[in-house]
Amino acid sequence: MNNREWLSRLILVISMMVSAAAYAASGGYGSSTATPTIYSKNYWYNVAYPVVGSPPATATLTRVYYRWDYPYPRPIGLVVYLCNNTGTLCADVTNAGSGLVDFTGYGVPASQPLRLYVRVNGTGTMAPLYARPTSVTVNYDF
């Protein structure tokens, strides 16, 4: 084997090793609950989506598909956030009752529940805004 053949084979082996390392394992689960019933303005309500199964301890969230709902007419000032378990990393999902939040790269543990935070900003009284089904489809890499 000459030097050129040896170098070509070495490059091929290295590229195969790099390609294999680039593919992380992945998993996912679906979870559902009910949105919180809102009784008062200017108060944060939240609900956790139960973690389904046992994601590996090293797993972190990637794409999360969500769906939330409240009956119409919805009050002016309604805000909805999809957050990590501690509420320190949130996506404003107020304007879309369903969609995608990409948590890739933020290191959010897949073994901890996501939370839906809701609030009605404003003054005065309001009629209760009753709970409806809400769900997430969680994807993660490890």
N, CA, C and O atoms as CSV, one atom per row, in Angstrom:
chain,resi,resn,atom,element,x,y,z
A,1,MET,N,N,0.855,-1.168,0.000
A,1,MET,CA,C,0.000,0.000,0.000
A,1,MET,C,C,0.905,1.237,0.000
A,1,MET,O,O,1.779,1.377,0.856
A,2,ASN,N,N,0.688,2.117,-0.956
A,2,ASN,CA,C,1.504,3.324,-1.003
A,2,ASN,C,C,0.946,4.396,-0.067
A,2,ASN,O,O,-0.123,4.231,0.521
A,3,ASN,N,N,1.670,5.469,0.057
A,3,ASN,CA,C,1.292,6.539,0.988
A,3,ASN,C,C,-0.060,7.160,0.646
A,3,ASN,O,O,-0.835,7.503,1.539
A,4,ARG,N,N,-0.333,7.302,-0.632
A,4,ARG,CA,C,-1.590,7.923,-1.060
A,4,ARG,C,C,-2.775,7.042,-0.656
A,4,ARG,O,O,-3.775,7.555,-0.155
A,5,GLU,N,N,-2.678,5.717,-0.867
A,5,GLU,CA,C,-3.760,4.806,-0.465
A,5,GLU,C,C,-3.937,4.797,1.049
A,5,GLU,O,O,-5.058,4.812,1.558
A,6,TRP,N,N,-2.817,4.773,1.753
A,6,TRP,CA,C,-2.875,4.756,3.211
A,6,TRP,C,C,-3.551,6.021,3.733
A,6,TRP,O,O,-4.394,5.945,4.627
A,7,LEU,N,N,-3.192,7.189,3.184
A,7,LEU,CA,C,-3.780,8.458,3.587
A,7,LEU,C,C,-5.271,8.492,3.268
A,7,LEU,O,O,-6.058,8.981,4.079
A,8,SER,N,N,-5.668,7.991,2.122
A,8,SER,CA,C,-7.084,7.949,1.749
A,8,SER,C,C,-7.881,7.095,2.726
A,8,SER,O,O,-8.975,7.481,3.139
A,9,ARG,N,N,-7.345,5.945,3.094
A,9,ARG,CA,C,-8.038,5.070,4.051
A,9,ARG,C,C,-8.120,5.717,5.437
A,9,ARG,O,O,-9.137,5.613,6.122
A,10,LEU,N,N,-7.054,6.375,5.829
A,10,LEU,CA,C,-7.056,7.053,7.128
A,10,LEU,C,C,-8.121,8.155,7.156
A,10,LEU,O,O,-8.857,8.289,8.134
A,11,ILE,N,N,-8.193,8.923,6.100
A,11,ILE,CA,C,-9.213,9.983,6.027
A,11,ILE,C,C,-10.614,9.376,6.063
A,11,ILE,O,O,-11.499,9.915,6.727
A,12,LEU,N,N,-10.824,8.282,5.373
A,12,LEU,CA,C,-12.118,7.613,5.378
A,12,LEU,C,C,-12.485,7.140,6.781
A,12,LEU,O,O,-13.618,7.348,7.217
A,13,VAL,N,N,-11.564,6.514,7.493
A,13,VAL,CA,C,-11.821,6.027,8.852
A,13,VAL,C,C,-12.134,7.191,9.792
A,13,VAL,O,O,-13.068,7.105,10.589
A,14,ILE,N,N,-11.370,8.266,9.707
A,14,ILE,CA,C,-11.596,9.434,10.568
A,14,ILE,C,C,-12.967,10.043,10.279
A,14,ILE,O,O,-13.694,10.393,11.209
A,15,SER,N,N,-13.323,10.173,9.022
A,15,SER,CA,C,-14.625,10.767,8.690
A,15,SER,C,C,-15.774,9.884,9.172
A,15,SER,O,O,-16.814,10.398,9.583
A,16,MET,N,N,-15.600,8.569,9.128
A,16,MET,CA,C,-16.634,7.669,9.641
A,16,MET,C,C,-16.772,7.819,11.149
A,16,MET,O,O,-17.885,7.796,11.674
A,17,MET,N,N,-15.656,7.971,11.847
A,17,MET,CA,C,-15.700,8.136,13.302
A,17,MET,C,C,-16.368,9.460,13.674
A,17,MET,O,O,-17.173,9.503,14.603
A,18,VAL,N,N,-16.046,10.525,12.968
A,18,VAL,CA,C,-16.657,11.827,13.231
A,18,VAL,C,C,-18.148,11.773,12.946
A,18,VAL,O,O,-18.941,12.319,13.713
A,19,SER,N,N,-18.543,11.128,11.861
A,19,SER,CA,C,-19.962,11.010,11.526
A,19,SER,C,C,-20.722,10.234,12.593
A,19,SER,O,O,-21.828,10.624,12.967
A,20,ALA,N,N,-20.158,9.162,13.080
A,20,ALA,CA,C,-20.818,8.364,14.110
A,20,ALA,C,C,-20.976,9.156,15.394
A,20,ALA,O,O,-22.002,9.036,16.064
A,21,ALA,N,N,-19.992,9.958,15.753
A,21,ALA,CA,C,-20.071,10.753,16.977
A,21,ALA,C,C,-21.099,11.867,16.855
A,21,ALA,O,O,-21.659,12.307,17.859
A,22,ALA,N,N,-21.349,12.322,15.644
A,22,ALA,CA,C,-22.290,13.424,15.444
A,22,ALA,C,C,-23.734,12.997,15.660
A,22,ALA,O,O,-24.592,13.844,15.910
A,23,TYR,N,N,-24.018,11.729,15.573
A,23,TYR,CA,C,-25.374,11.254,15.746
A,23,TYR,C,C,-25.623,10.910,17.206
A,23,TYR,O,O,-25.124,9.905,17.712
A,24,ALA,N,N,-26.391,11.744,17.872
A,24,ALA,CA,C,-26.751,11.480,19.266
A,24,ALA,C,C,-28.019,10.638,19.275
A,24,ALA,O,O,-28.805,10.661,18.328
A,25,ALA,N,N,-28.198,9.908,20.344
A,25,ALA,CA,C,-29.442,9.162,20.500
A,25,ALA,C,C,-30.545,10.154,20.857
A,25,ALA,O,O,-30.281,11.222,21.409
A,26,SER,N,N,-31.762,9.792,20.540
A,26,SER,CA,C,-32.871,10.691,20.834
A,26,SER,C,C,-34.075,9.891,21.316
A,26,SER,O,O,-34.125,8.667,21.189
A,27,GLY,N,N,-35.029,10.606,21.863
A,27,GLY,CA,C,-36.254,9.997,22.358
A,27,GLY,C,C,-37.331,11.050,22.478
A,27,GLY,O,O,-37.153,12.194,22.059
A,28,GLY,N,N,-38.437,10.656,23.049
A,28,GLY,CA,C,-39.526,11.609,23.216
A,28,GLY,C,C,-40.696,11.000,23.944
A,28,GLY,O,O,-40.731,9.799,24.211
A,29,TYR,N,N,-41.653,11.846,24.262
A,29,TYR,CA,C,-42.883,11.406,24.909
A,29,TYR,C,C,-43.964,12.471,24.715
A,29,TYR,O,O,-43.671,13.620,24.386
A,30,GLY,N,N,-45.185,12.076,24.920
A,30,GLY,CA,C,-46.305,13.000,24.892
A,30,GLY,C,C,-46.906,13.104,26.277
A,30,GLY,O,O,-46.951,12.121,27.017
A,31,SER,N,N,-47.367,14.291,26.631
A,31,SER,CA,C,-47.933,14.516,27.954
A,31,SER,C,C,-49.092,15.485,27.847
A,31,SER,O,O,-49.088,16.381,27.003
A,32,SER,N,N,-50.085,15.304,28.704
A,32,SER,CA,C,-51.224,16.215,28.685
A,32,SER,C,C,-51.725,16.481,30.101
A,32,SER,O,O,-51.463,15.716,31.030
A,33,THR,N,N,-52.440,17.564,30.233
A,33,THR,CA,C,-53.058,17.977,31.486
A,33,THR,C,C,-54.147,18.976,31.129
A,33,THR,O,O,-54.554,19.055,29.969
A,34,ALA,N,N,-54.617,19.726,32.086
A,34,ALA,CA,C,-55.602,20.779,31.825
A,34,ALA,C,C,-54.962,22.126,32.103
A,34,ALA,O,O,-54.154,22.256,33.022
A,35,THR,N,N,-55.322,23.130,31.310
A,35,THR,CA,C,-54.837,24.473,31.593
A,35,THR,C,C,-55.361,24.904,32.964
A,35,THR,O,O,-56.412,24.425,33.390
A,36,PRO,N,N,-54.665,25.785,33.655
A,36,PRO,CA,C,-55.183,26.245,34.950
A,36,PRO,C,C,-56.439,27.093,34.765
A,36,PRO,O,O,-56.535,27.860,33.807
A,37,THR,N,N,-57.385,26.961,35.661
A,37,THR,CA,C,-58.532,27.864,35.679
A,37,THR,C,C,-58.067,29.181,36.286
A,37,THR,O,O,-57.453,29.200,37.353
A,38,ILE,N,N,-58.364,30.284,35.597
A,38,ILE,CA,C,-57.926,31.610,36.039
A,38,ILE,C,C,-59.109,32.301,36.716
A,38,ILE,O,O,-60.177,32.448,36.122
A,39,TYR,N,N,-58.908,32.720,37.957
A,39,TYR,CA,C,-59.957,33.379,38.732
A,39,TYR,C,C,-59.709,34.866,38.922
A,39,TYR,O,O,-60.652,35.635,39.102
A,40,SER,N,N,-58.439,35.278,38.883
A,40,SER,CA,C,-58.090,36.664,39.200
A,40,SER,C,C,-57.071,37.208,38.207
A,40,SER,O,O,-56.250,36.467,37.666
A,41,LYS,N,N,-57.140,38.503,37.981
A,41,LYS,CA,C,-56.154,39.160,37.131
A,41,LYS,C,C,-54.867,39.395,37.916
A,41,LYS,O,O,-54.860,39.443,39.146
A,42,ASN,N,N,-53.785,39.538,37.163
A,42,ASN,CA,C,-52.465,39.869,37.708
A,42,ASN,C,C,-51.916,38.834,38.675
A,42,ASN,O,O,-51.191,39.169,39.611
A,43,TYR,N,N,-52.260,37.592,38.449
A,43,TYR,CA,C,-51.744,36.487,39.249
A,43,TYR,C,C,-51.300,35.398,38.286
A,43,TYR,O,O,-52.043,35.031,37.376
A,44,TRP,N,N,-50.079,34.872,38.483
A,44,TRP,CA,C,-49.578,33.804,37.631
A,44,TRP,C,C,-50.130,32.456,38.099
A,44,TRP,O,O,-50.018,32.098,39.271
A,45,TYR,N,N,-50.721,31.727,37.172
A,45,TYR,CA,C,-51.167,30.347,37.401
A,45,TYR,C,C,-50.253,29.467,36.564
A,45,TYR,O,O,-49.797,29.874,35.495
A,46,ASN,N,N,-49.985,28.261,37.051
A,46,ASN,CA,C,-49.166,27.368,36.239
A,46,ASN,C,C,-49.550,25.923,36.489
A,46,ASN,O,O,-50.124,25.573,37.520
A,47,VAL,N,N,-49.216,25.100,35.514
A,47,VAL,CA,C,-49.471,23.663,35.598
A,47,VAL,C,C,-48.285,22.941,34.964
A,47,VAL,O,O,-47.720,23.401,33.972
A,48,ALA,N,N,-47.921,21.812,35.549
A,48,ALA,CA,C,-46.809,21.016,35.026
A,48,ALA,C,C,-47.339,19.917,34.116
A,48,ALA,O,O,-48.377,19.315,34.391
A,49,TYR,N,N,-46.618,19.665,33.034
A,49,TYR,CA,C,-46.884,18.509,32.186
A,49,TYR,C,C,-46.102,17.342,32.772
A,49,TYR,O,O,-44.877,17.420,32.866
A,50,PRO,N,N,-46.766,16.266,33.168
A,50,PRO,CA,C,-46.020,15.138,33.745
A,50,PRO,C,C,-45.016,14.555,32.749
A,50,PRO,O,O,-45.310,14.419,31.561
A,51,VAL,N,N,-43.835,14.215,33.249
A,51,VAL,CA,C,-42.834,13.518,32.435
A,51,VAL,C,C,-43.314,12.078,32.278
A,51,VAL,O,O,-43.648,11.423,33.265
A,52,VAL,N,N,-43.347,11.592,31.058
A,52,VAL,CA,C,-43.801,10.230,30.777
A,52,VAL,C,C,-42.583,9.374,30.475
A,52,VAL,O,O,-41.750,9.726,29.639
A,53,GLY,N,N,-42.492,8.250,31.162
A,53,GLY,CA,C,-41.326,7.387,30.982
A,53,GLY,C,C,-40.176,7.875,31.826
A,53,GLY,O,O,-40.363,8.629,32.780
A,54,SER,N,N,-38.992,7.441,31.471
A,54,SER,CA,C,-37.779,7.802,32.217
A,54,SER,C,C,-36.696,8.254,31.253
A,54,SER,O,O,-35.828,7.465,30.879
A,55,PRO,N,N,-36.740,9.522,30.845
A,55,PRO,CA,C,-35.653,9.994,29.975
A,55,PRO,C,C,-34.308,9.845,30.683
A,55,PRO,O,O,-34.238,10.014,31.900
A,56,PRO,N,N,-33.247,9.536,29.954
A,56,PRO,CA,C,-31.927,9.418,30.571
A,56,PRO,C,C,-31.531,10.709,31.299
A,56,PRO,O,O,-31.948,11.804,30.922
A,57,ALA,N,N,-30.737,10.559,32.326
A,57,ALA,CA,C,-30.324,11.717,33.132
A,57,ALA,C,C,-29.591,12.760,32.301
A,57,ALA,O,O,-29.617,13.943,32.643
A,58,THR,N,N,-28.945,12.356,31.231
A,58,THR,CA,C,-28.182,13.288,30.392
A,58,THR,C,C,-29.016,13.900,29.267
A,58,THR,O,O,-28.519,14.743,28.520
A,59,ALA,N,N,-30.265,13.489,29.137
A,59,ALA,CA,C,-31.104,13.949,28.026
A,59,ALA,C,C,-31.493,15.413,28.205
A,59,ALA,O,O,-31.842,15.850,29.302
A,60,THR,N,N,-31.427,16.158,27.107
A,60,THR,CA,C,-31.860,17.555,27.109
A,60,THR,C,C,-32.890,17.769,26.006
A,60,THR,O,O,-32.871,17.098,24.975
A,61,LEU,N,N,-33.785,18.716,26.249
A,61,LEU,CA,C,-34.868,18.979,25.316
A,61,LEU,C,C,-34.364,19.514,23.988
A,61,LEU,O,O,-33.371,20.238,23.919
A,62,THR,N,N,-35.073,19.138,22.942
A,62,THR,CA,C,-34.844,19.715,21.631
A,62,THR,C,C,-36.150,20.407,21.226
A,62,THR,O,O,-36.443,21.493,21.726
A,63,ARG,N,N,-36.911,19.822,20.363
A,63,ARG,CA,C,-38.159,20.441,19.908
A,63,ARG,C,C,-39.334,19.981,20.766
A,63,ARG,O,O,-39.482,18.800,21.081
A,64,VAL,N,N,-40.151,20.944,21.126
A,64,VAL,CA,C,-41.358,20.660,21.903
A,64,VAL,C,C,-42.545,21.233,21.138
A,64,VAL,O,O,-42.612,22.434,20.875
A,65,TYR,N,N,-43.466,20.364,20.790
A,65,TYR,CA,C,-44.707,20.782,20.137
A,65,TYR,C,C,-45.757,20.937,21.233
A,65,TYR,O,O,-45.876,20.079,22.108
A,66,TYR,N,N,-46.505,22.013,21.188
A,66,TYR,CA,C,-47.464,22.297,22.249
A,66,TYR,C,C,-48.849,22.594,21.677
A,66,TYR,O,O,-49.011,22.901,20.496
A,67,ARG,N,N,-49.830,22.490,22.556
A,67,ARG,CA,C,-51.204,22.875,22.244
A,67,ARG,C,C,-51.859,23.294,23.545
A,67,ARG,O,O,-51.850,22.540,24.517
A,68,TRP,N,N,-52.429,24.496,23.572
A,68,TRP,CA,C,-53.193,24.964,24.729
A,68,TRP,C,C,-54.495,25.570,24.226
A,68,TRP,O,O,-54.621,25.913,23.051
A,69,ASP,N,N,-55.465,25.697,25.133
A,69,ASP,CA,C,-56.768,26.215,24.724
A,69,ASP,C,C,-57.486,26.824,25.917
A,69,ASP,O,O,-57.390,26.329,27.040
A,70,TYR,N,N,-58.203,27.901,25.656
A,70,TYR,CA,C,-59.159,28.499,26.597
A,70,TYR,C,C,-60.392,28.860,25.787
A,70,TYR,O,O,-60.294,29.141,24.593
A,71,PRO,N,N,-61.560,28.855,26.437
A,71,PRO,CA,C,-62.776,29.187,25.697
A,71,PRO,C,C,-62.790,30.651,25.245
A,71,PRO,O,O,-62.160,31.518,25.849
A,72,TYR,N,N,-63.522,30.886,24.174
A,72,TYR,CA,C,-63.731,32.244,23.669
A,72,TYR,C,C,-64.998,32.804,24.282
A,72,TYR,O,O,-65.887,32.018,24.608
A,73,PRO,N,N,-65.143,34.092,24.460
A,73,PRO,CA,C,-64.116,35.101,24.185
A,73,PRO,C,C,-63.067,35.100,25.285
A,73,PRO,O,O,-63.389,34.997,26.468
A,74,ARG,N,N,-61.833,35.215,24.887
A,74,ARG,CA,C,-60.737,35.268,25.852
A,74,ARG,C,C,-60.569,36.709,26.314
A,74,ARG,O,O,-60.739,37.648,25.537
A,75,PRO,N,N,-60.236,36.867,27.580
A,75,PRO,CA,C,-60.103,38.239,28.081
A,75,PRO,C,C,-58.892,38.958,27.492
A,75,PRO,O,O,-57.876,38.337,27.179
A,76,ILE,N,N,-59.015,40.251,27.350
A,76,ILE,CA,C,-57.891,41.082,26.934
A,76,ILE,C,C,-56.839,40.995,28.034
A,76,ILE,O,O,-57.173,41.042,29.218
A,77,GLY,N,N,-55.601,40.871,27.657
A,77,GLY,CA,C,-54.517,40.781,28.627
A,77,GLY,C,C,-54.067,39.366,28.925
A,77,GLY,O,O,-53.178,39.173,29.753
A,78,LEU,N,N,-54.660,38.354,28.267
A,78,LEU,CA,C,-54.246,36.967,28.485
A,78,LEU,C,C,-52.833,36.761,27.943
A,78,LEU,O,O,-52.549,37.108,26.796
A,79,VAL,N,N,-51.950,36.199,28.766
A,79,VAL,CA,C,-50.596,35.839,28.330
A,79,VAL,C,C,-50.344,34.384,28.702
A,79,VAL,O,O,-50.772,33.913,29.756
A,80,VAL,N,N,-49.639,33.676,27.812
A,80,VAL,CA,C,-49.368,32.253,27.995
A,80,VAL,C,C,-47.897,32.000,27.665
A,80,VAL,O,O,-47.403,32.423,26.620
A,81,TYR,N,N,-47.204,31.302,28.572
A,81,TYR,CA,C,-45.804,30.966,28.381
A,81,TYR,C,C,-45.598,29.469,28.575
A,81,TYR,O,O,-46.215,28.859,29.447
A,82,LEU,N,N,-44.728,28.883,27.760
A,82,LEU,CA,C,-44.271,27.512,27.944
A,82,LEU,C,C,-42.855,27.606,28.488
A,82,LEU,O,O,-41.977,28.204,27.866
A,83,CYS,N,N,-42.638,27.003,29.670
A,83,CYS,CA,C,-41.370,27.209,30.389
A,83,CYS,C,C,-40.754,25.899,30.850
A,83,CYS,O,O,-41.405,24.856,30.893
A,84,ASN,N,N,-39.462,25.991,31.196
A,84,ASN,CA,C,-38.821,24.875,31.875
A,84,ASN,C,C,-39.418,24.771,33.280
A,84,ASN,O,O,-40.231,25.608,33.674
A,85,ASN,N,N,-39.023,23.766,34.020
A,85,ASN,CA,C,-39.638,23.494,35.318
A,85,ASN,C,C,-39.469,24.629,36.328
A,85,ASN,O,O,-40.340,24.836,37.173
A,86,THR,N,N,-38.366,25.361,36.253
A,86,THR,CA,C,-38.118,26.432,37.219
A,86,THR,C,C,-38.692,27.775,36.778
A,86,THR,O,O,-38.711,28.728,37.557
A,87,GLY,N,N,-39.158,27.853,35.535
A,87,GLY,CA,C,-39.706,29.113,35.027
A,87,GLY,C,C,-38.646,30.130,34.647
A,87,GLY,O,O,-38.955,31.309,34.476
A,88,THR,N,N,-37.398,29.692,34.513
A,88,THR,CA,C,-36.319,30.614,34.170
A,88,THR,C,C,-36.083,30.727,32.672
A,88,THR,O,O,-35.417,31.659,32.221
A,89,LEU,N,N,-36.618,29.796,31.897
A,89,LEU,CA,C,-36.493,29.817,30.445
A,89,LEU,C,C,-37.893,29.620,29.879
A,89,LEU,O,O,-38.471,28.538,29.990
A,90,CYS,N,N,-38.432,30.672,29.272
A,90,CYS,CA,C,-39.819,30.631,28.807
A,90,CYS,C,C,-39.937,31.112,27.368
A,90,CYS,O,O,-39.155,31.940,26.902
A,91,ALA,N,N,-40.931,30.572,26.681
A,91,ALA,CA,C,-41.283,31.020,25.333
A,91,ALA,C,C,-42.694,31.575,25.394
A,91,ALA,O,O,-43.596,30.929,25.927
A,92,ASP,N,N,-42.888,32.759,24.857
A,92,ASP,CA,C,-44.213,33.376,24.809
A,92,ASP,C,C,-45.008,32.697,23.693
A,92,ASP,O,O,-44.688,32.848,22.514
A,93,VAL,N,N,-46.044,31.949,24.074
A,93,VAL,CA,C,-46.868,31.232,23.104
A,93,VAL,C,C,-48.299,31.798,23.081
A,93,VAL,O,O,-49.236,31.125,22.652
A,94,THR,N,N,-48.446,33.026,23.543
A,94,THR,CA,C,-49.757,33.665,23.649
A,94,THR,C,C,-50.489,33.714,22.316
A,94,THR,O,O,-51.687,33.439,22.256
A,95,ASN,N,N,-49.788,34.056,21.260
A,95,ASN,CA,C,-50.443,34.302,19.974
A,95,ASN,C,C,-50.698,33.062,19.143
A,95,ASN,O,O,-51.274,33.159,18.059
A,96,ALA,N,N,-50.284,31.900,19.622
A,96,ALA,CA,C,-50.497,30.666,18.861
A,96,ALA,C,C,-50.895,29.555,19.832
A,96,ALA,O,O,-50.094,29.155,20.677
A,97,GLY,N,N,-52.109,29.064,19.716
A,97,GLY,CA,C,-52.593,27.997,20.580
A,97,GLY,C,C,-51.916,26.662,20.341
A,97,GLY,O,O,-52.057,25.736,21.140
A,98,SER,N,N,-51.178,26.558,19.238
A,98,SER,CA,C,-50.384,25.358,18.984
A,98,SER,C,C,-49.171,25.768,18.174
A,98,SER,O,O,-49.200,26.741,17.421
A,99,GLY,N,N,-48.106,25.002,18.345
A,99,GLY,CA,C,-46.899,25.331,17.610
A,99,GLY,C,C,-45.702,24.564,18.116
A,99,GLY,O,O,-45.832,23.481,18.687
A,100,LEU,N,N,-44.534,25.139,17.901
A,100,LEU,CA,C,-43.265,24.507,18.209
A,100,LEU,C,C,-42.376,25.490,18.965
A,100,LEU,O,O,-42.264,26.658,18.595
A,101,VAL,N,N,-41.750,24.996,20.026
A,101,VAL,CA,C,-40.714,25.746,20.731
A,101,VAL,C,C,-39.445,24.909,20.652
A,101,VAL,O,O,-39.449,23.730,21.006
A,102,ASP,N,N,-38.365,25.518,20.189
A,102,ASP,CA,C,-37.101,24.810,20.059
A,102,ASP,C,C,-36.218,25.127,21.266
A,102,ASP,O,O,-35.704,26.238,21.397
A,103,PHE,N,N,-36.050,24.141,22.143
A,103,PHE,CA,C,-35.215,24.279,23.331
A,103,PHE,C,C,-33.795,23.759,23.089
A,103,PHE,O,O,-33.009,23.673,24.033
A,104,THR,N,N,-33.455,23.415,21.857
A,104,THR,CA,C,-32.145,22.870,21.532
A,104,THR,C,C,-31.045,23.845,21.958
A,104,THR,O,O,-31.106,25.041,21.674
A,105,GLY,N,N,-30.040,23.303,22.645
A,105,GLY,CA,C,-28.891,24.107,23.024
A,105,GLY,C,C,-29.009,24.833,24.353
A,105,GLY,O,O,-28.043,25.449,24.802
A,106,TYR,N,N,-30.164,24.776,24.988
A,106,TYR,CA,C,-30.347,25.469,26.266
A,106,TYR,C,C,-30.088,24.568,27.475
A,106,TYR,O,O,-30.069,25.049,28.609
A,107,GLY,N,N,-29.891,23.285,27.248
A,107,GLY,CA,C,-29.575,22.373,28.339
A,107,GLY,C,C,-30.725,22.087,29.285
A,107,GLY,O,O,-30.500,21.773,30.454
A,108,VAL,N,N,-31.958,22.190,28.798
A,108,VAL,CA,C,-33.116,21.923,29.649
A,108,VAL,C,C,-33.248,20.412,29.847
A,108,VAL,O,O,-33.409,19.681,28.870
A,109,PRO,N,N,-33.182,19.930,31.093
A,109,PRO,CA,C,-33.251,18.485,31.338
A,109,PRO,C,C,-34.600,17.894,30.908
A,109,PRO,O,O,-35.660,18.422,31.244
A,110,ALA,N,N,-34.537,16.797,30.162
A,110,ALA,CA,C,-35.760,16.122,29.720
A,110,ALA,C,C,-36.436,15.377,30.864
A,110,ALA,O,O,-37.606,15.009,30.761
A,111,SER,N,N,-35.709,15.153,31.944
A,111,SER,CA,C,-36.268,14.427,33.091
A,111,SER,C,C,-37.092,15.322,34.010
A,111,SER,O,O,-37.663,14.836,34.987
A,112,GLN,N,N,-37.164,16.608,33.720
A,112,GLN,CA,C,-37.963,17.541,34.518
A,112,GLN,C,C,-39.168,17.998,33.716
A,112,GLN,O,O,-39.079,18.140,32.496
A,113,PRO,N,N,-40.292,18.229,34.379
A,113,PRO,CA,C,-41.496,18.620,33.646
A,113,PRO,C,C,-41.396,20.034,33.068
A,113,PRO,O,O,-40.705,20.898,33.606
A,114,LEU,N,N,-42.095,20.240,31.976
A,114,LEU,CA,C,-42.314,21.580,31.454
A,114,LEU,C,C,-43.528,22.157,32.168
A,114,LEU,O,O,-44.337,21.419,32.730
A,115,ARG,N,N,-43.650,23.485,32.141
A,115,ARG,CA,C,-44.784,24.142,32.793
A,115,ARG,C,C,-45.430,25.139,31.843
A,115,ARG,O,O,-44.760,25.784,31.037
A,116,LEU,N,N,-46.739,25.246,31.959
A,116,LEU,CA,C,-47.496,26.258,31.243
A,116,LEU,C,C,-47.869,27.328,32.263
A,116,LEU,O,O,-48.540,27.042,33.255
A,117,TYR,N,N,-47.431,28.562,32.016
A,117,TYR,CA,C,-47.753,29.697,32.882
A,117,TYR,C,C,-48.769,30.569,32.168
A,117,TYR,O,O,-48.602,30.885,30.991
A,118,VAL,N,N,-49.828,30.961,32.878
A,118,VAL,CA,C,-50.858,31.816,32.283
A,118,VAL,C,C,-51.226,32.928,33.258
A,118,VAL,O,O,-51.103,32.789,34.475
A,119,ARG,N,N,-51.680,34.031,32.683
A,119,ARG,CA,C,-52.037,35.194,33.487
A,119,ARG,C,C,-52.943,36.081,32.648
A,119,ARG,O,O,-52.866,36.080,31.419
A,120,VAL,N,N,-53.791,36.828,33.313
A,120,VAL,CA,C,-54.562,37.874,32.659
A,120,VAL,C,C,-54.109,39.194,33.275
A,120,VAL,O,O,-54.347,39.457,34.454
A,121,ASN,N,N,-53.459,40.012,32.466
A,121,ASN,CA,C,-53.020,41.324,32.929
A,121,ASN,C,C,-54.195,42.292,32.903
A,121,ASN,O,O,-55.095,42.156,32.075
A,122,GLY,N,N,-54.190,43.245,33.786
A,122,GLY,CA,C,-55.226,44.274,33.767
A,122,GLY,C,C,-55.769,44.556,35.153
A,122,GLY,O,O,-55.263,44.054,36.156
A,123,THR,N,N,-56.804,45.365,35.182
A,123,THR,CA,C,-57.442,45.736,36.437
A,123,THR,C,C,-58.907,45.344,36.395
A,123,THR,O,O,-59.451,45.031,35.336
A,124,GLY,N,N,-59.525,45.365,37.543
A,124,GLY,CA,C,-60.936,45.046,37.621
A,124,GLY,C,C,-61.173,43.570,37.840
A,124,GLY,O,O,-60.240,42.792,38.038
A,125,THR,N,N,-62.441,43.200,37.800
A,125,THR,CA,C,-62.822,41.816,38.033
A,125,THR,C,C,-62.933,41.069,36.709
A,125,THR,O,O,-62.923,41.665,35.632
A,126,MET,N,N,-63.036,39.769,36.820
A,126,MET,CA,C,-63.209,38.956,35.618
A,126,MET,C,C,-63.985,37.695,35.979
A,126,MET,O,O,-63.927,37.217,37.112
A,127,ALA,N,N,-64.701,37.173,35.011
A,127,ALA,CA,C,-65.341,35.870,35.184
A,127,ALA,C,C,-64.254,34.808,35.077
A,127,ALA,O,O,-63.279,35.000,34.351
A,128,PRO,N,N,-64.402,33.694,35.786
A,128,PRO,CA,C,-63.370,32.644,35.687
A,128,PRO,C,C,-63.164,32.190,34.242
A,128,PRO,O,O,-64.109,32.102,33.458
A,129,LEU,N,N,-61.934,31.913,33.921
A,129,LEU,CA,C,-61.561,31.356,32.626
A,129,LEU,C,C,-61.236,29.898,32.891
A,129,LEU,O,O,-60.186,29.575,33.447
A,130,TYR,N,N,-62.149,29.017,32.487
A,130,TYR,CA,C,-62.083,27.614,32.897
A,130,TYR,C,C,-61.087,26.797,32.090
A,130,TYR,O,O,-60.778,27.097,30.936
A,131,ALA,N,N,-60.601,25.757,32.742
A,131,ALA,CA,C,-59.576,24.864,32.195
A,131,ALA,C,C,-60.055,24.151,30.948
A,131,ALA,O,O,-61.238,23.852,30.785
A,132,ARG,N,N,-59.106,23.891,30.082
A,132,ARG,CA,C,-59.295,23.101,28.875
A,132,ARG,C,C,-58.084,22.183,28.725
A,132,ARG,O,O,-57.069,22.398,29.387
A,133,PRO,N,N,-58.171,21.168,27.871
A,133,PRO,CA,C,-57.018,20.282,27.665
A,133,PRO,C,C,-55.818,21.022,27.074
A,133,PRO,O,O,-55.970,21.943,26.271
A,134,THR,N,N,-54.650,20.608,27.482
A,134,THR,CA,C,-53.394,21.121,26.937
A,134,THR,C,C,-52.412,19.956,26.839
A,134,THR,O,O,-52.465,19.022,27.640
A,135,SER,N,N,-51.525,20.015,25.862
A,135,SER,CA,C,-50.604,18.886,25.669
A,135,SER,C,C,-49.278,19.355,25.094
A,135,SER,O,O,-49.175,20.428,24.498
A,136,VAL,N,N,-48.276,18.525,25.290
A,136,VAL,CA,C,-46.966,18.740,24.680
A,136,VAL,C,C,-46.469,17.401,24.127
A,136,VAL,O,O,-46.782,16.334,24.655
A,137,THR,N,N,-45.697,17.490,23.065
A,137,THR,CA,C,-44.927,16.372,22.558
A,137,THR,C,C,-43.480,16.778,22.686
A,137,THR,O,O,-43.018,17.699,22.012
A,138,VAL,N,N,-42.768,16.088,23.552
A,138,VAL,CA,C,-41.407,16.442,23.931
A,138,VAL,C,C,-40.410,15.570,23.183
A,138,VAL,O,O,-40.541,14.346,23.163
A,139,ASN,N,N,-39.425,16.193,22.574
A,139,ASN,CA,C,-38.322,15.481,21.925
A,139,ASN,C,C,-37.037,15.844,22.657
A,139,ASN,O,O,-36.863,16.978,23.104
A,140,TYR,N,N,-36.141,14.869,22.774
A,140,TYR,CA,C,-34.882,15.127,23.460
A,140,TYR,C,C,-33.752,14.314,22.842
A,140,TYR,O,O,-33.971,13.309,22.167
A,141,ASP,N,N,-32.536,14.788,23.098
A,141,ASP,CA,C,-31.316,14.098,22.688
A,141,ASP,C,C,-30.502,13.746,23.917
A,141,ASP,O,O,-30.577,14.422,24.943
A,142,PHE,N,N,-29.731,12.693,23.805
A,142,PHE,CA,C,-28.810,12.308,24.886
A,142,PHE,C,C,-27.592,11.623,24.306
A,142,PHE,O,O,-26.697,11.222,25.049
